[in-house]
Amino acid sequence: MQDEKFIVLSILKDFLGEPKSSSDAENRNQWEFNCPSSKCKHDINKYNLAFNSEKNVYKCWKCKESGVVHKLVYKYGSSENYSRLELISPAHLSKSIDVFRKEKKHEKILTCPLPDGYVPITSEIKTYMHKNAYEYLFNERKISFEQMIEFKIGYTEIGHYRNRIIIPSLDEHGNINYFSSRTFLKGVKTKYYQPDSKAFVGKNVPDKYDIIFNEKNINWDLPVYLVEGVFDMFRVPNSIPMLGKTPSWLLISKLIQHKSTVVICLDEDAIKDTFEIYEQLSSMGIDVYFVDLAGLGDISYHYEKNGKDALVELLKTRKKINFFYKFLKILN
């Protein structure tokens, strides 16, 4: 076990450099490196990235990136680094599903306030901005009037979330426990805002890893599609937007509990994340497939550009990942 630990450390040193300290190496299981992420790579000797050599997981305390060591090596190391790691610790045998994002225990049902000025988008159009918001959804994003009603889509013209589409999340009991907001104006730097405690002073605001977005609409006995964003959710029935590229432990535990079949449909730029999630879920006995979106962007864009029939045909191509397919993808 000690030999394996030091081999992993030597792999990390190859592309991260020396850790903050190597003293008492035989007895240590926590190491600090400089983080290579785009947000932290210019920091000098900050050593924000903590690596636990016992659990083979890492987390940067500045940019919040975290996961199993395979993700770190695959994302920032060389193909030789990753091959060495696979020889001593195959990714599919790793049981360390992001220990930094495990399910939290709550004594009461989580709820989330909606932004000030929230108005259902299907209400009578009274302002110029309301008209813009409706036309953005209907004409650009191809969201039907029926979907606007079903998903309780709204918008607001005031406050922190002004001039944004508001898409609530409903828990299994129908309570609003989260929301996602998206600007409908062009040229806005930050397109998406999630619930922020600074915008709701004095109110409890759940974290996105404490909820399953729109769980009310999920039938766990049917194949569950994992997608990145809320607009992808509108395209694929029985889909859960992860609001990013990492599933929470709450979501994973639900999939295990219901023995659900899972189909991963992440954006084309997230193939590495797809491989990691696929291997982690497979190692837990979940029946997993994935849909390759190479050259197609994301689910929502493909639907908007090519239509419903093209999306249906794409979803039919779901497949398993084998070593040779993964190897060719890495080479490309």
C-alpha positions in Angstrom: 0.0 0.0 0.0 2.9 2.3 0.9 4.6 1.6 -2.5 1.3 2.4 -4.3 1.0 5.7 -2.4 4.5 6.8 -3.4 4.0 5.8 -7.0 0.8 8.0 -7.1 2.7 10.8 -5.5 5.5 10.6 -8.0 2.9 10.7 -10.8 1.4 13.9 -9.3 4.8 15.5 -8.8 5.5 14.9 -12.5 2.9 17.5 -13.6 2.1 19.4 -10.3 5.6 19.9 -9.0 6.8 19.3 -5.5 4.3 19.4 -2.7 4.4 22.0 0.1 6.4 19.6 2.4 7.7 16.0 2.1 8.5 15.6 5.8 7.3 12.5 7.7 6.3 11.1 4.3 5.9 7.5 5.6 3.1 8.5 8.1 1.3 11.2 6.1 -1.8 10.9 4.0 -2.5 14.6 3.3 -0.4 16.5 0.8 -0.7 20.1 -0.6 0.1 21.0 -4.2 -0.3 24.1 -6.3 -3.6 23.8 -8.2 -3.3 23.6 -12.0 -6.8 24.8 -12.8 -7.4 27.8 -15.0 -8.5 29.8 -11.9 -5.4 28.9 -9.8 -2.5 28.2 -12.2 -1.1 31.7 -11.9 -1.0 31.5 -8.1 2.6 31.1 -6.8 3.2 28.8 -3.9 -0.4 28.9 -2.6 -0.7 25.1 -2.3 -4.5 25.2 -2.3 -4.9 21.7 -3.7 -5.2 19.1 -1.0 -4.6 15.4 -1.9 -5.6 12.6 0.4 -3.3 9.6 -0.4 -5.4 7.2 1.7 -8.7 7.8 -0.2 -7.0 9.0 -3.5 -9.2 12.1 -3.7 -8.3 15.8 -4.0 -9.9 19.2 -3.6 -8.8 22.7 -4.3 -9.9 25.0 -1.5 -9.9 28.1 -3.8 -11.6 27.0 -7.1 -13.5 24.1 -5.4 -12.5 21.6 -8.0 -12.5 18.1 -6.5 -12.8 14.4 -7.3 -10.9 11.1 -7.5 -7.2 11.2 -8.4 -7.9 9.7 -11.8 -9.8 12.8 -12.7 -6.9 15.0 -11.7 -4.3 13.0 -13.7 -6.6 12.6 -16.7 -7.4 16.3 -16.8 -4.0 17.8 -16.2 -1.4 15.1 -16.6 0.0 13.3 -19.7 -1.3 10.1 -21.3 1.8 8.4 -19.8 0.9 9.7 -16.3 -2.6 8.3 -16.7 -1.4 4.9 -18.0 1.0 4.6 -15.0 -1.9 5.3 -12.6 -4.2 2.8 -14.4 -1.6 0.1 -14.0 -1.5 0.4 -10.2 -5.1 1.6 -9.5 -7.6 1.0 -12.3 -10.3 3.8 -12.3 -13.2 1.3 -12.5 -12.2 -0.2 -9.2 -12.2 3.2 -7.4 -15.0 3.5 -4.8 -14.2 7.1 -3.9 -17.1 9.0 -5.4 -16.3 12.6 -4.6 -16.2 12.3 -0.8 -16.4 16.1 -0.6 -20.0 16.1 -1.9 -21.7 13.4 0.1 -25.4 13.7 0.9 -26.2 15.9 3.8 -28.9 14.8 6.3 -31.7 17.2 6.7 -34.4 17.0 9.5 -36.9 19.0 7.4 -37.9 19.4 3.8 -35.7 21.8 1.9 -37.3 24.8 0.4 -36.0 27.7 -1.6 -37.4 31.2 -2.2 -38.0 32.4 -5.7 -36.5 35.8 -6.7 -38.3 39.0 -6.1 -40.6 39.9 -8.9 -41.0 36.4 -10.2 -43.9 36.2 -12.7 -45.0 33.1 -14.6 -43.9 33.5 -18.2 -47.3 32.4 -19.4 -49.1 35.3 -17.6 -50.5 38.1 -19.7 -47.7 40.0 -21.4 -47.6 43.6 -20.1 -44.1 44.9 -20.6 -41.4 45.0 -23.3 -39.0 42.8 -21.3 -41.8 40.2 -20.6 -42.3 40.0 -24.4 -38.5 39.6 -24.9 -38.3 36.8 -22.3 -41.3 34.9 -23.9 -39.9 35.2 -27.4 -36.5 34.1 -26.3 -38.0 30.9 -24.8 -40.5 30.2 -27.6 -38.5 31.2 -30.7 -34.8 30.8 -29.8 -34.9 27.9 -27.3 -38.0 26.1 -28.8 -39.7 25.8 -25.4 -43.4 25.1 -26.0 -46.2 27.0 -24.2 -47.2 23.7 -22.5 -43.7 23.2 -21.2 -43.6 26.7 -19.8 -46.7 25.8 -17.8 -45.6 22.3 -16.8 -42.2 23.5 -15.5 -43.6 26.7 -13.9 -41.1 28.8 -15.9 -41.1 32.5 -15.0 -39.0 35.6 -15.2 -38.3 38.8 -13.2 -37.4 42.4 -14.1 -36.1 43.4 -10.7 -33.4 42.6 -8.1 -30.4 40.4 -8.3 -32.0 38.2 -11.0 -33.5 40.9 -13.1 -34.0 40.2 -16.8 -33.6 36.5 -16.3 -35.6 33.4 -17.0 -36.4 31.6 -13.7 -36.7 27.8 -13.8 -37.8 26.3 -10.5 -37.0 22.8 -9.2 -39.7 20.8 -7.5 -38.8 18.0 -5.0 -40.7 14.7 -4.9 -43.5 16.3 -2.9 -43.9 19.3 -5.3 -42.1 21.8 -3.1 -39.8 24.4 -4.7 -36.3 23.5 -3.4 -34.1 25.3 -5.9 -34.1 27.2 -9.2 -31.8 28.1 -12.1 -31.9 31.5 -13.8 -30.7 32.4 -17.3 -30.4 35.8 -18.9 -32.4 36.3 -22.1 -30.3 39.4 -23.0 -27.4 39.3 -25.4 -23.9 40.3 -24.4 -24.3 39.5 -20.7 -21.1 38.0 -19.3 -22.6 35.6 -16.7 -25.4 33.7 -18.4 -26.5 31.6 -15.4 -27.2 32.4 -11.8 -28.1 29.9 -9.1 -29.7 30.6 -5.7 -27.2 32.8 -3.8 -27.4 33.4 0.0 -26.2 37.0 -0.7 -29.4 37.6 -2.7 -31.6 36.1 0.0 -30.3 37.6 3.2 -31.5 35.9 6.3 -33.0 33.0 4.4 -31.8 29.4 4.1 -30.7 28.6 0.5 -30.0 25.0 -0.3 -26.8 23.9 -2.2 -27.2 22.3 -5.6 -25.7 19.1 -4.2 -28.4 18.9 -1.6 -31.2 18.6 -4.1 -32.2 16.6 -7.2 -33.4 19.1 -9.8 -37.1 18.5 -10.5 -37.2 15.1 -8.9 -41.0 15.4 -9.0 -40.8 14.5 -12.7 -38.5 11.5 -12.4 -39.7 7.9 -12.8 -36.8 5.9 -11.3 -38.0 2.7 -12.8 -37.4 4.1 -16.3 -33.9 4.9 -17.8 -32.7 8.1 -16.1 -30.8 10.5 -18.4 -28.0 12.7 -16.8 -27.6 16.0 -18.5 -25.7 19.2 -17.7 -28.1 22.1 -17.8 -31.8 22.8 -17.4 -32.5 23.4 -21.1 -31.2 19.9 -21.8 -33.8 18.7 -19.4 -36.6 20.1 -21.5 -35.4 18.0 -24.5 -35.1 14.6 -22.9 -37.9 12.9 -20.9 -36.9 11.6 -17.5 -33.7 13.6 -17.4 -31.9 15.2 -14.4 -29.8 18.3 -14.9 -26.7 18.1 -12.7 -26.1 21.8 -13.1 -22.5 20.9 -14.0 -20.4 17.9 -14.7 -20.4 16.2 -11.3 -23.3 14.1 -9.8 -24.0 14.6 -6.1 -23.9 11.7 -3.7 -27.6 12.3 -3.1 -28.3 11.6 -6.8 -25.9 8.6 -6.9 -27.5 7.1 -3.8 -31.0 7.4 -5.4 -29.8 5.7 -8.5 -28.4 2.8 -6.5 -31.5 2.6 -4.3 -33.8 2.3 -7.3 -31.4 0.2 -9.4 -32.0 2.6 -12.2 -30.5 2.4 -15.7 -28.5 5.5 -16.4 -27.7 7.2 -19.7 -25.1 10.0 -19.6 -25.6 12.8 -22.0 -23.0 15.4 -21.2 -21.8 18.1 -23.6 -19.2 17.3 -26.3 -16.5 19.1 -24.3 -17.0 16.9 -21.3 -15.9 13.5 -22.6 -13.4 13.1 -19.8 -16.0 13.8 -17.2 -18.3 11.3 -19.0 -15.6 8.6 -18.7 -15.1 9.3 -15.0 -18.8 9.2 -14.1 -19.4 6.1 -16.3 -16.6 4.2 -14.5 -17.7 5.3 -11.0 -21.3 4.4 -11.5 -20.4 1.1 -13.2 -18.2 0.2 -10.2 -21.2 0.5 -8.0 -23.3 -2.0 -10.0 -25.3 0.6 -11.9 -26.2 -0.3 -15.5 -24.7 2.7 -17.4 -24.7 3.9 -21.0 -23.7 7.1 -22.7 -24.6 9.1 -25.7 -21.6 10.5 -27.7 -22.3 14.2 -28.6 -19.0 14.7 -30.5 -19.5 17.5 -33.1 -23.0 18.2 -31.8 -22.4 20.6 -28.9 -25.0 19.8 -26.3 -28.4 18.2 -26.2 -30.4 21.4 -26.3 -28.4 22.9 -29.1 -28.8 19.7 -31.2 -32.5 19.8 -30.6 -32.8 23.5 -31.5 -30.7 23.1 -34.7 -31.9 19.7 -36.0 -35.3 19.1 -34.4 -37.0 16.4 -32.3 -36.6 13.5 -34.7 -32.8 14.0 -34.9 -32.6 14.0 -31.1 -34.6 10.8 -30.9 -32.2 9.1 -33.4 -29.3 10.4 -31.4 -30.6 9.0 -28.1 -31.0 5.6 -29.8 -27.2 5.4 -30.3 -26.6 5.0 -26.6 -23.7 2.6 -26.0 -21.4 1.1 -23.5 -17.8 2.3 -23.1 -15.1 -0.3 -23.6 -11.3 0.1 -23.3 -10.7 0.4 -27.0 -13.4 3.1 -27.5 -12.0 5.0 -24.6 -8.4 4.7 -25.8 -9.3 6.0 -29.3 -11.2 9.0 -27.7 -8.1 9.8 -25.6 -5.9 9.6 -28.7 -8.2 12.0 -30.5 
